[in-house]
Amino acid sequence: MQSPVVLRRFREEDVEEISRLEAQCIPDAWSVGLFRDFLKDQNSIGLLAGLGDKIVGFCSVTNISGEGEVNNVAVLPSFRGRGIASALMEELLHQGEAMGITDFTLEVRVGNFPAVHLYEKFGFVSEGIRPGFYRNPTEDAMIMWRRGPRGQ
């Protein structure tokens, strides 16, 4: 029997594994140094999904004056389709709201249909395009927002 996925905030000792995980999922992954700097920011939350002693996914958000910028969401390819990204997003939004975030935003590759569907499931809607935003390969970014009561 496989152990359940456990969600928790990530810590300094997790950053190297998280950086390796992100590099397997995202062409322009953050460096270990960027993750360490992120952890020092009191306005940021980073969550990971652990299965046993293995990190299988993570996500993060930064609170900028009540607006949450979702920085990254990544799940190892072999663990996709198990609801891990949904569980991470649900908890990230919950913890973000608890710290005062009312509106959330993110960018996603226009061709990343599974991610777009995930974000739409949580109430995000497209509000614009950033042409050529992504590299490796070059692709437009869809700007998505999930507006709270004051923004609707």
MARTI-225574 format. One record per residue: z, y, x of N, C-alpha, C, O in turn; residue in one letter. Coordinates in steps of 0.001 Angstrom, whole numbers, always signed. Each point is the difference from the previous one (the first is absolute). Layout:
N
    n_pz    n_py    n_px   ca_pz   ca_py   ca_px    c_pz    c_py    c_px    o_pz    o_py    o_px rest
       Z       Y       X       Z       Y       X       Z       Y       X       Z       Y       X    A
...
This chain:
152
    n_pz    n_py    n_px   ca_pz   ca_py   ca_px    c_pz    c_py    c_px    o_pz    o_py    o_px rest
      +0   -1192    +845      +0   +1192    -845      +0   +1244    +883    +763     +89    +962    M
   -1616    +862   -1294    -124   +1213    +790   +1010   +1031    -468    +252    +138   -1197    Q
    +329    +589   +2153    +981   +1024    -351    -686   +1176    -685   -1188    +241    +214    S
   +1942    +497   -1044    -604   +1148    -690    -223   +1175    +955    +642    +113   +1045    P
   -1563    +745   -1438    -263   +1215    +762   +1173    +950    -213    +447    +199   -1130    V
     +45    +379   +2206   +1114    +938     -44    -521   +1374    +404    -679    +139   +1017    V
   +1000    +871   -1816    -376   +1376    +308   +1206    +725    +567   +1117    -144    -498    L
   -1352    +923   +1543   +1059    +837    +576    -639   +1131    +784   -1188     -32    +317    R
   +2008   +1037     -11    -489   +1087    +859    -222    -542   +1402    +761    -834    +490    R
   -1831   +1328    +155    -189    -465   +1360    +806    +841    +973    +331   +1155    -265    F
     -22   -1777   +1412    +871    +578   +1017    -715     +24   +1347   -1101    -529    +150    R
   +1746   +1147    +810    -544    +126   +1350    -460   -1353    +556   -1068     -89    +605    E
   +1852    -939    -803    -361   -1312    +568   -1219    -634    -683    -524   -1006    +480    E
     +77   +1582   -1583   -1163    -523    -732   -1321    +648    +402   -1064    -538    -308    D
   +1112   +1689    +997   -1214    +802    +153   -1111    -682    +788   -1172    +195    -323    V
   +1488    -978   +1332   -1061    -658    +761    -734   -1020    -864   -1229     -70     +37    E
   +1969    -722    -814    -644    -988    -870    -786    +690   -1114   -1087    -451    -364    E
   +1631   +1542    -177    -710    +743   -1044   -1293    +602    +557   -1034     -19    -669    I
   +1094    +544   +1874   -1197    +570    +624   -1068   -1079    +201   -1181    +251    -236    S
   +1586   -1447    +669    -954   -1108    +160    -579    -409   -1350   -1197    -270    -110    R
   +2042    +224    -916    -455    -358   -1347   -1042   +1010    -475   -1066    -381    -483    L
   +1379   +1666    +622    -932   +1018    -473   -1335     -85    +753   -1059    +201    -594    E
   +1108    -497   +1888   -1231    -110    +788    -887   -1140    -501   -1216     +47    +180    A
   +1804   -1071    -806    -779   -1102    -571    -632    +393   -1334    -923    -667    -470    Q
   +1415   +1747    -141    -434    +382   -1347    -814   +1279     -56    -858    +152    -869    C
   +1118    +769   +1788    -561   +1345     -92    -621    +385   +1349    +682     -56   +1024    I
   -1963    +444   -1007    -647    +331   +1269    +682   +1114    +791     +85     -87   +1225    P
    +397   +1121   -1891    +641   +1127    +694   +1514     -74    -179    +617    +910    -553    D
     -35   -1995   +1023   +1431    -254    -190    +850    +972    +806    -423    +531   +1027    A
   +1638    -315   -1527    +968    +824    +715    +457    -725   +1259     +16   -1230     +57    W
    +351   +2008    +940    +571    -555   +1230   +1488    -268    -217    +598    +474    -966    S
     -23   -1233   +1874   +1445    -248     -38    +743   +1340     +53   +1003    +181    -690    V
   -1493    +749   +1505    +637   +1316    +115      -4    +770   -1311    +988    +651    -338    G
   -2091    -717    -404     -48    +679   -1301   +1000    -609    -975    +646    +721    -761    L
    -515   -2051    +782    +994    -633    -867   +1414    +409    +408    +850    +221    -863    F
    -589    -119   +2160   +1336    +425    +452    +283   +1436    -441   +1105    +307    -448    R
   -2104    +575    +575    +166   +1380    -464    +232     +39   -1506    +829    +773    -480    D
   -1551   -1597    -265    +148     -74   -1449   +1446    -344    -372    +565    +595    -918    F
     +25   -1543   +1623   +1375    -423    -306   +1019   +1126    +192   +1055      -6    -633    L
   -1363    +960   +1493    +913   +1125    +264     -50   +1052   -1100    +889    +848     -82    K
   -1906    -891    -759    -203   +1005   -1049    +878    -332   -1206    -209   -1020    -657    D
   +1177   +1867    +367    +925    -212   -1124    -698     +50   -1355    +565    -437   -1003    Q
   -1783    +963    +965    -749    +121   -1249    -975   -1156    -207    -894     +86    -843    N
   +1058   -1149   +1594    -933   -1121     -71    +716   -1303    -315   +1162    -197    +355    S
   -1884    -685   -1030    +492   -1332    -323   -1060    -995    +449   -1178    +158    -318    I
   +1587   -1167   +1045    -884   -1095    +367    +600   -1306    -480   +1151    -310    +309    G
   -1916    -450   -1055    +449   -1293    -521    -829   -1120    +600   -1186    +174    +282    L
   +1814   -1322     -89    -745   -1167    +434    +263   -1155    -949   +1008     -35    -706    L
   -1930    -899    +706    +139   -1257    -736    +142   -1089   +1042    -879    -190    +840    A
   +1991    -524    -901    +243   -1078    +934      -3   -1341    -700    +485    -140   -1123    G
   -1033    -827   +1799     -11   -1372    -489    +587    -841   +1121    -653    -247   +1014    L
   +1901    -194   -1206    +707    -638   +1100    +216   +1028   +1090    +523   +1083    -259    G
    -921   -1414   +1478    +159    +951   +1112   -1298    +737    +323    -113    +629   +1052    D
    -866    -706   -1955   -1312    +619    +234    -197   +1201    -923    +269     -79   -1198    K
    -740   +1189   +1764    -379   +1160    -806   -1432    -233    -479    -905    -202    +809    I
    +705    +233   -2130   -1319    -299    -561    -659   +1224    -632   -1179     -43    -353    V
   +1937   +1138    +207    -560   +1212    -567    +957   +1157    +148   +1184    -187    +283    G
   -1706   +1395    -477    +850   +1194     +43    -713   +1150    -679   -1205     -50    -248    F
   +1974   +1089     -50    -556   +1247    -536    +955   +1133    +353   +1146    -230    +386    C
   -1642   +1461    -527    +846   +1137    +327    -425   +1235    -783   -1136    +113    -460    S
   +2085    +806    +325    -246   +1260    -690    +798   +1099    +704   +1081    -246    +535    V
   -1629   +1450    -546    +692   +1179    +523    +132   +1016   -1122    -976    +317    -680    T
   +2186    +190    +490    +295   +1012   -1015    -285   +1374    +583    +658    +433    +946    N
   -1647    +252   -1520    -353   +1354    +434    +247    +911   -1196    -876    +172    -848    I
   +2077    +411    +782    +376    +928   -1069    -216    -584   -1399    -542    +664    -883    S
    +970   -1901    +697     -97    -634   -1306   -1298    -732    -268    -158    -624   -1049    G
    -783    +696   +1999   -1236    -773    -105     +36   -1106   +1046    +266    +247   +1176    E
    -532   -1450   -1616     +44   -1143    +899   -1368    -367    +510    -898    -321    -779    G
    +735    +367   +2083   -1251    -439    +611    +172   -1458    +420    +742    -307    +933    E
   -1439    -584   -1635     +39   -1417    +360    -859    -135   +1257   -1213    +209     -31    V
   +1869    -562   +1133    -668     -13   +1298    -806   -1263    +251   -1134     +62    +476    N
   +1716   -1194    -792    -666   -1258    +278    +569   -1111    -881   +1184     -17    -337    N
   -2059    -893     -16    +360   -1207    -738    -820   -1111    +641   -1228     +83     +52    V
   +1896   -1117    +434    -721   -1078    +669    +695   -1333    -257   +1227     -96     +36    A
   -2034    -925    -294    +484   -1370    -148    -924    -877    +838   -1221    +146     -51    V
   +1809   -1055    +820    -809    -902    +805   -1038    -700    -881    +318    -422   -1112    L
   -1552    +296   +1601   -1061    -605    -817    +373   -1363    -595    -349    -286   -1146    P
   +1039    -539   +1894    +339   -1339    -495   +1094      +5   -1069    +296   -1041    -586    S
    +303   +2203    +328   +1058    +103   -1013    -412    +861   -1187    +818    +276    -878    F
   -2071    +149    +840    -483    +825   -1110    -168    -849   -1256    -159   -1219     +72    R
    +198   +1879   -1208    -169    -694   -1268   +1267    -664    -505     -49    -787    -946    G
   +1182   +1091   +1559   +1279    -600    -398    +941   +1012    -653   +1153    -321    -288    R
   -1644   +1549     +51    +835   +1021    -622    +882    +766    +970    +862    +770    -426    G
   -1062    -968   +1720    +846    +666    +999    -250   +1504     +11    +952    +780     +24    I
   -2221    -357     -41    -302   +1437     -11    +544    +648   -1264    +504   +1122     +57    A
    -592   -1797   -1188    +546    +540   -1260   +1511    +169     +95    +543   +1025    -411    S
    +129   -2029    +951   +1458     +86    +140    +386   +1145    +931    +944    +740    -276    A
   -1678    -595   +1380    +265   +1096    +932    -213   +1354    -669    +851    +883    +105    L
   -1980    -713    -793    -293   +1280    -661   +1044    +322   -1059    +465   +1137     -82    M
     -92   -2115    -724    +993    +245   -1046   +1314    +493    +600    +596    +954    -500    E
    -151   -1601   +1565   +1254    +404    +639    -146   +1342    +715    +926    +811     -14    E
   -2067    -573    +630    -227   +1272    +687     +32   +1163    -989    +617   +1029    +274    L
   -1272   -1184   -1413      -1   +1047   -1019   +1417    +218    -538    +426   +1136    -206    L
    +290   -2227     -17   +1380    +100    -498    +885    +756    +999    +722    +921    -380    H
    -782   -1312   +1650    +824    +671   +1011    -461   +1439    +224    +824    +882    +241    Q
   -2124    -639    -316    -504   +1365    +140    +500    +897   -1117    +424   +1128    +251    G
    -469   -1618   -1483    +520    +777   -1135   +1483    +274    +163    +475   +1081    -349    E
    +264   -2056    +878   +1439    +173    +217    +294   +1092   +1028   +1069    +610     -29    A
   -2014    -362    +937    +210   +1071    +989    -632   +1319    -447     -75    +947    +783    M
    -381    -881   -2040    -472   +1261    -551   -1499    +183     -59    -465   +1085    -350    G
    -313   -2106    +680   -1451    +123     -71    -426    -120   -1463    +385    -936    -701    I
   -1182   +1897    +261    -506     -38   -1375   -1481    -362     -60    -442    -618    -969    T
    -328    +990   +1982   -1435    -288     +49    -294    -748   +1298    +556    +322   +1050    D
   -1427   -1313   -1129    -381    -789   +1171   -1503    +129    +214    -767     +64    -961    F
    +352     -27   +2216   -1421     +58    +337    -297    -959   +1143    +892    -400    +748    T
   -2157     +42    -632    -450    -862   +1087   -1503    +100    +126    -677    +483    -907    L
    +156    -939   +2034   -1431    -157    +186    -275   -1490    +149    +804    -740    +568    E
   -1945    +315   -1084    -414   -1393     +95   -1509     -39    +205    -725    +832    -545    V
    +254   -1790   +1323   -1442    -160    +178    -653    -225   -1361    +474    -819    -786    R
   -1555   +1539    +505    -653    -136   -1312    -457   -1434    -262     -69    -416   -1156    V
    -240    -332   +2183    -460   -1374    -156   +1104   -1043      +4    -285   -1194     -95    G
   +1546   +1619    +203   +1116    -949      +9    +453    -234   -1442   +1042    +494    -431    N
   -1844   -1254    -294    +240    -195   -1434   +1350    -638    -320    +637    +413    -969    F
    -168   -1405   +1739   +1326    -552    -316   +1109   +1053    +106    +910     +27    -828    P
    -984    +836   +1842   +1026   +1039    +152    -100   +1032   -1117   +1017    +411    -558    A
   -2239     +11    +230    -177    +963   -1093    +592    -575   -1288    +701    +702    -729    V
    -977   -1966    +452    +536    -649   -1200   +1527     -30     +29    +648    +259   -1014    H
     -80    -570   +2164   +1464     -11    +145    +573   +1367    -348    +945     +95    -784    L
   -1503    +959   +1356    +531   +1341    -234    -175    +424   -1458    +881    +639    -575    Y
   -2016    -994     -16    -213    +322   -1416   +1043    -703    -875    +458    +559    -996    E
     -95   -1762   +1365   +1029    -758    -733   +1325    +773     -40    +773    -141    -948    K
    -516    +949   +1967   +1234    +781     +71    -196   +1442    -457    +847    +852    +269    F
   -1939    -571    -949    -202   +1308    -605    -699   +1020    +867     -73   +1169    -378    G
    -443   -1564   +1526    -759    +926    +844   -1400    +174    -589    -596    -951    -508    F
     +82   +2178    +584   -1357    +287    -445    -731    +770   +1098    +611    +733    +778    V
   -1920    -912    -733    -811    +700    +989    -109   +1471    -381    -286    +338   -1148    S
    +522    +540   +2141    -133   +1437    -233    -931    +652   +1000     -81   +1226     +67    E
    -631   -2045    +722    -945    +590    +941    -406    -975   +1080    +489   -1127     +78    G
   -1408   +1603    +758    -540    -809   +1101     +79    +831   +1283    -283   +1198      -9    I
    +671   -1848   +1111     -81    +606   +1329   -1168    -695    +716    +139   -1139    +448    R
   -1284   +1818    -339   -1174    -624    +624    +251    -366   +1467    +539    +800    +766    P
    -933   -2011    -390     +81    -435   +1393   +1398     -35    +578    +152     +97   +1218    G
    +857    -231   -2027   +1402     +70    +437    +371   -1142    +942    +714    +210    +980    F
   -1192   -1405   -1271    +370   -1178    +796   -1032    -287   +1074   -1175    +343    -131    Y
   +1639    -980   +1196    -850    -438   +1107    +111   -1517    +113    +911    -614    -555    R
   -1846     +30   +1278     +28   -1447    +304     +54    -879   -1218    +960    -764     -98    N
   -1865    +780    -829   -1204    +831     -58    +256   +1311    -741   +1011    +153    -686    P
   -1934    +782    +836     +99   +1268    -710    -126    -256   -1497    -906    -701    -452    T
   +1826   +1279    -300      -3    -173   -1448    +763   +1160    -631    +921    +556    +599    E
   -1318    -206   -1809    +707   +1046    -741   +1362    -500    -447    +214   -1199    -178    D
    +708   +2145      +0   +1317    -306    -546     +83    +525   -1422    -443   +1112    -291    A
   +1005   -1908    -578    +327    +437   -1352   +1422    +559     +59    +914    -657    +497    M
    -740   +1866   -1006   +1331    +617     -72    +568    -361   -1372    -576    +332   -1036    I
   +1711   -1015   +1056    +606    -440   -1256   +1382    +645    -152    +717    +221    +975    M
    -372     +70   -2226   +1293    +595    -332    +659    -778   -1131    -659    -517    -902    W
   +1967    +455    +985    +824    -476   -1114    +948   +1157    -299    +958    +244    +734    R
   -1241    +452   -1810    +742   +1212    -345   +1199    -333    -856     -75    -822    -913    R
   +1185   +1475   +1223   +1208    -148    -809     -72    +884   -1229   -1031    +618    -266    G
   +2127    -552    -490     +20    +761   -1268    -413   +1453    +155    -672    +539    -878    P
   +1056    +111   +1976    -343   +1427    +139   -1459    +216    +337    -539   +1082    -235    R
    -124   -2122    +797   -1392    +152    +413    -999    -464   -1037   -1207    +106    +217    G
   +1684    -618   -1339    -922    -521   -1017    -382   +1037   -1009    -769    -286    -918    Q
